[in-house]
């Protein structure tokens, strides 16, 4: 299970940014990270705007814009927020904390708590339950399944949001860094205060956004489900499922290269396509599962539909 965490192998060294390549100012790895940072900030602005201008919107327009917010939650979690976990965007720890807080307010969760959950995901790589029914990956699609099969997609997506064990997450972070664990708690309280502020600004708008917020997190679990459905939990190179849709990878910051990402998670999102070309033949030989649609539409893939039925 630990093969994918090795950062010293030859295959990853070539894809690390050299000191000469790294920016001199602000950004830790590349100026391309300015794109997810700007979009992450605009995402929060979009959410606030929905609340502030709610009374000026017709019902159909609000439903449309709120639906976009729901979809954008999954987009952010699986793109901006996700890449930020593996390669923080800024040189400054203060800027990284500020951006973490921005993400937390936008998705009404703790980015710090999400980080440890996601790291656990990479520890187990959607592993099968052991003889006691436990998985290293807290969000493995097999954790609540039966007979070594994935959980039903509806159950996984609709229940996933409510399965987070906040005290357990806190303890796991605190084992390494109590300060980070406390910052995660701060993010949660800040998110609660943000919602309370929204209620003061426009309680109708805030309450109307609640179902879209929940749907957005369900969509994120849907995304995660098809990132591993038909993957091979026993083969490191095939842990994940990839999609090479150019549009999906453009919008989702190369999240489609998911088998590649689980094989070498520290490779920067801008170098995923290049890394894929290097191991493409090896992936074919090992039977890496590839879907034609982006992960959010994985249920449309003929192979996945056949498996579900």
C-alpha positions as CSV (number, residue, x, y, z in Angstrom):
1,X,0.0,0.0,0.0
2,X,2.9,2.3,0.5
3,X,4.4,2.1,-3.0
4,X,2.6,5.2,-4.2
5,X,3.9,7.3,-1.4
6,X,7.6,6.9,-2.4
7,X,9.0,10.2,-3.6
8,X,12.5,9.0,-4.1
9,X,11.9,6.7,-7.1
10,X,13.4,7.5,-10.5
11,X,10.0,7.8,-12.1
12,X,9.0,10.8,-10.0
13,X,12.3,12.6,-9.8
14,X,12.1,13.5,-13.5
15,X,8.7,15.2,-12.9
16,X,9.7,17.2,-9.8
17,X,10.2,20.9,-10.3
18,X,13.9,21.9,-10.1
19,X,14.9,24.9,-8.0
20,X,15.6,26.7,-11.2
21,X,12.1,26.0,-12.5
22,X,10.3,27.2,-9.3
23,X,9.1,30.8,-9.1
24,X,11.0,33.3,-7.1
25,X,7.9,34.9,-5.7
26,X,4.8,33.8,-3.9
27,X,4.1,30.4,-5.6
28,X,5.9,27.3,-4.4
29,X,6.1,25.3,-7.7
30,X,4.8,27.2,-10.7
31,X,2.9,30.3,-11.7
32,X,0.3,28.1,-13.3
33,X,-1.0,27.6,-9.8
34,X,-2.3,31.2,-10.0
35,X,-5.2,29.8,-12.0
36,X,-6.7,27.5,-9.3
37,X,-5.9,30.1,-6.7
38,X,-7.8,32.9,-8.5
39,X,-10.7,30.5,-9.3
40,X,-10.8,29.3,-5.7
41,X,-11.2,32.9,-4.5
42,X,-13.8,33.6,-7.2
43,X,-15.7,30.5,-6.1
44,X,-16.2,32.1,-2.6
45,X,-17.2,35.4,-4.2
46,X,-19.8,33.5,-6.3
47,X,-21.3,31.9,-3.2
48,X,-21.5,35.2,-1.3
49,X,-23.0,36.9,-4.4
50,X,-25.8,34.3,-4.5
51,X,-26.8,35.3,-0.9
52,X,-26.4,39.0,-1.4
53,X,-28.3,39.2,-4.6
54,X,-30.8,36.6,-3.9
55,X,-33.8,39.0,-3.9
56,X,-32.9,40.3,-7.3
57,X,-33.0,36.8,-8.9
58,X,-36.0,35.1,-10.4
59,X,-36.6,31.6,-9.0
60,X,-35.5,29.8,-12.2
61,X,-32.3,31.9,-12.4
62,X,-31.5,31.2,-8.7
63,X,-32.1,27.4,-9.3
64,X,-29.7,27.5,-12.2
65,X,-27.0,29.5,-10.4
66,X,-27.4,27.4,-7.2
67,X,-27.1,24.2,-9.4
68,X,-23.8,25.6,-10.8
69,X,-22.7,26.1,-7.2
70,X,-23.6,22.5,-6.4
71,X,-21.5,21.2,-9.3
72,X,-18.7,23.6,-8.5
73,X,-18.4,22.1,-5.0
74,X,-17.3,18.8,-6.6
75,X,-15.2,20.7,-9.1
76,X,-13.3,22.5,-6.3
77,X,-12.9,19.6,-4.0
78,X,-11.6,17.3,-6.7
79,X,-9.6,20.0,-8.5
80,X,-8.5,23.1,-6.7
81,X,-8.7,21.7,-3.1
82,X,-7.3,18.3,-4.1
83,X,-4.2,19.6,-5.8
84,X,-3.6,22.0,-2.9
85,X,-3.3,19.0,-0.6
86,X,-0.6,17.3,-2.6
87,X,1.4,20.4,-3.6
88,X,0.5,23.6,-1.6
89,X,0.3,26.6,-3.8
90,X,2.4,29.1,-1.9
91,X,5.8,29.4,-0.5
92,X,4.4,31.2,2.6
93,X,2.7,29.1,5.2
94,X,0.5,32.0,6.1
95,X,-0.8,32.3,2.6
96,X,-1.4,28.6,2.5
97,X,-3.4,28.9,5.8
98,X,-5.4,31.8,4.4
99,X,-6.2,29.8,1.2
100,X,-7.1,26.8,3.2
101,X,-9.6,28.9,5.1
102,X,-11.0,30.3,1.9
103,X,-11.6,26.8,0.6
104,X,-13.2,25.8,4.0
105,X,-15.7,28.7,3.9
106,X,-16.6,28.0,0.3
107,X,-17.4,24.3,0.8
108,X,-18.5,24.8,4.5
109,X,-16.0,22.2,5.8
110,X,-12.4,22.1,7.1
111,X,-9.8,21.9,4.4
112,X,-7.4,20.7,7.0
113,X,-9.7,17.8,8.1
114,X,-10.3,17.0,4.4
115,X,-6.5,16.7,4.0
116,X,-6.1,14.0,6.5
117,X,-9.1,12.1,5.2
118,X,-7.6,12.3,1.7
119,X,-4.2,11.2,2.9
120,X,-5.9,8.2,4.5
121,X,-7.5,7.6,1.1
122,X,-4.0,7.4,-0.5
123,X,-2.8,5.2,2.3
124,X,-5.4,2.6,1.4
125,X,-6.1,3.5,-2.2
126,X,-9.7,2.3,-2.0
127,X,-8.6,-1.0,-0.4
128,X,-10.7,-4.0,0.4
129,X,-11.9,-4.6,4.0
130,X,-9.8,-6.8,6.2
131,X,-11.1,-9.8,8.2
132,X,-12.6,-7.3,10.7
133,X,-14.3,-5.2,8.0
134,X,-11.8,-2.3,8.4
135,X,-10.1,-0.4,5.6
136,X,-7.0,1.9,5.7
137,X,-8.9,4.2,3.3
138,X,-11.7,5.8,5.3
139,X,-13.7,6.5,2.1
140,X,-12.9,3.3,0.2
141,X,-15.8,2.4,-2.1
142,X,-15.5,-1.2,-0.7
143,X,-15.7,-0.2,3.0
144,X,-19.5,-0.5,3.2
145,X,-19.8,-3.0,0.4
146,X,-20.4,-6.7,0.6
147,X,-18.5,-9.8,-0.6
148,X,-15.5,-7.7,-1.7
149,X,-17.7,-5.6,-4.0
150,X,-18.1,-1.8,-4.1
151,X,-20.9,-0.2,-2.2
152,X,-23.9,0.8,-4.3
153,X,-23.2,4.1,-5.9
154,X,-26.4,5.7,-4.6
155,X,-25.7,4.7,-1.0
156,X,-22.0,5.8,-1.2
157,X,-22.9,9.2,-2.6
158,X,-25.9,10.0,-0.4
159,X,-24.5,8.7,2.9
160,X,-20.8,9.7,2.4
161,X,-21.3,13.3,3.8
162,X,-22.6,12.0,7.1
163,X,-19.9,9.4,7.7
164,X,-17.0,11.7,8.6
165,X,-15.9,11.1,12.2
166,X,-14.8,14.5,13.3
167,X,-13.3,13.4,16.7
168,X,-11.3,10.6,14.9
169,X,-10.1,13.0,12.3
170,X,-9.0,15.5,15.0
171,X,-7.1,12.8,16.9
172,X,-5.4,11.6,13.7
173,X,-4.1,15.1,12.9
174,X,-3.2,15.8,16.5
175,X,-0.9,12.8,16.6
176,X,1.5,14.7,14.3
177,X,0.6,18.3,14.9
178,X,-1.8,19.7,17.5
179,X,-1.6,23.1,16.0
180,X,-2.9,21.8,12.6
181,X,-5.7,19.9,14.4
182,X,-6.7,23.1,16.2
183,X,-6.6,25.1,12.9
184,X,-9.0,22.5,11.4
185,X,-11.4,23.1,14.3
186,X,-11.0,26.9,13.7
187,X,-12.0,26.3,10.1
188,X,-15.1,24.5,11.2
189,X,-16.1,27.3,13.6
190,X,-15.3,29.9,10.9
191,X,-17.5,28.0,8.4
192,X,-20.4,27.9,11.0
193,X,-20.0,31.7,11.6
194,X,-20.0,32.2,7.9
195,X,-23.3,30.4,7.6
196,X,-24.7,32.4,10.5
197,X,-23.6,35.5,8.8
198,X,-25.4,34.4,5.6
199,X,-28.5,33.9,7.7
200,X,-28.3,37.5,8.9
201,X,-27.7,38.9,5.4
202,X,-30.5,36.9,3.8
203,X,-31.9,33.9,5.7
204,X,-34.1,32.8,2.8
205,X,-31.1,32.6,0.4
206,X,-29.0,30.7,2.9
207,X,-31.7,28.2,3.6
208,X,-32.4,27.7,-0.1
209,X,-28.8,27.0,-0.7
210,X,-28.7,24.1,1.8
211,X,-30.0,21.4,-0.5
212,X,-27.7,22.5,-3.3
213,X,-24.8,22.4,-0.8
214,X,-25.6,18.8,0.1
215,X,-26.1,17.8,-3.5
216,X,-22.7,19.4,-4.2
217,X,-21.0,17.1,-1.7
218,X,-22.9,14.1,-3.0
219,X,-21.5,15.0,-6.5
220,X,-18.1,15.0,-5.0
221,X,-18.6,11.5,-3.7
222,X,-19.9,10.5,-7.1
223,X,-16.7,11.8,-8.6
224,X,-14.7,9.8,-6.1
225,X,-16.7,6.7,-6.7
226,X,-15.9,6.5,-10.4
227,X,-12.3,7.4,-9.8
228,X,-11.9,3.8,-8.4
229,X,-14.9,1.8,-9.6
230,X,-13.4,-1.1,-11.7
231,X,-9.9,-0.1,-10.5
232,X,-7.7,-2.9,-9.1
233,X,-7.1,-2.5,-5.3
234,X,-4.3,-5.0,-5.5
235,X,-2.2,-3.4,-8.3
236,X,-0.6,0.0,-7.4
237,X,-0.5,1.1,-11.0
238,X,-4.2,0.3,-11.4
239,X,-5.5,1.6,-8.1
240,X,-7.2,4.5,-9.8
241,X,-9.4,4.8,-12.9
242,X,-8.4,7.4,-15.5
243,X,-10.3,9.5,-18.0
244,X,-8.5,11.3,-20.8
245,X,-11.3,13.6,-21.8
246,X,-9.6,16.8,-22.7
247,X,-12.4,19.0,-21.6
248,X,-12.7,17.3,-18.2
249,X,-9.0,17.5,-17.6
250,X,-9.0,21.2,-18.6
251,X,-11.8,22.1,-16.2
252,X,-10.9,19.7,-13.4
253,X,-7.1,20.4,-13.4
254,X,-6.0,17.1,-14.8
255,X,-8.0,15.1,-12.3
256,X,-8.7,12.6,-15.1
257,X,-5.2,11.2,-14.8
258,X,-6.3,9.4,-11.6
259,X,-4.6,6.1,-12.0
260,X,-1.4,8.1,-12.6
261,X,-2.1,10.3,-9.6
262,X,-2.6,7.3,-7.2
263,X,0.5,5.7,-8.6
264,X,2.6,8.8,-7.9
265,X,0.5,11.3,-5.9
266,X,3.2,14.0,-5.4
267,X,3.5,14.7,-9.1
268,X,2.2,18.2,-9.8
269,X,-1.1,18.5,-11.7
270,X,0.6,20.3,-14.6
271,X,2.9,17.3,-15.3
272,X,0.3,14.5,-15.2
273,X,-0.1,14.3,-19.0
274,X,3.6,14.0,-19.4
275,X,3.8,11.3,-16.7
276,X,1.0,9.4,-18.4
277,X,3.0,9.2,-21.6
278,X,6.0,7.8,-19.8
279,X,4.0,4.9,-18.2
280,X,1.3,4.5,-20.9
281,X,2.5,1.1,-22.1
282,X,3.0,-0.2,-18.6
283,X,-0.6,0.8,-17.8
284,X,-1.9,-1.1,-20.8
285,X,0.0,-4.2,-19.8
286,X,-1.3,-4.0,-16.2
287,X,-4.9,-3.4,-17.3
288,X,-5.5,0.1,-16.0
289,X,-9.2,0.9,-16.4
290,X,-10.0,3.9,-18.5
291,X,-13.4,5.5,-19.0
292,X,-14.4,7.7,-21.9
293,X,-16.3,10.2,-19.8
294,X,-15.1,12.4,-17.0
295,X,-15.5,10.8,-13.5
296,X,-18.7,12.8,-12.7
297,X,-20.3,11.0,-15.7
298,X,-18.7,7.6,-15.0
299,X,-22.1,6.0,-14.8
300,X,-22.5,6.6,-18.5
301,X,-19.5,4.5,-19.4
302,X,-20.6,1.2,-21.0
303,X,-18.3,-0.9,-18.9
304,X,-19.5,0.7,-15.7
305,X,-23.1,0.4,-16.7
306,X,-22.6,-3.3,-17.3
307,X,-21.0,-3.8,-13.9
308,X,-23.7,-1.9,-12.1
309,X,-26.5,-3.9,-13.7
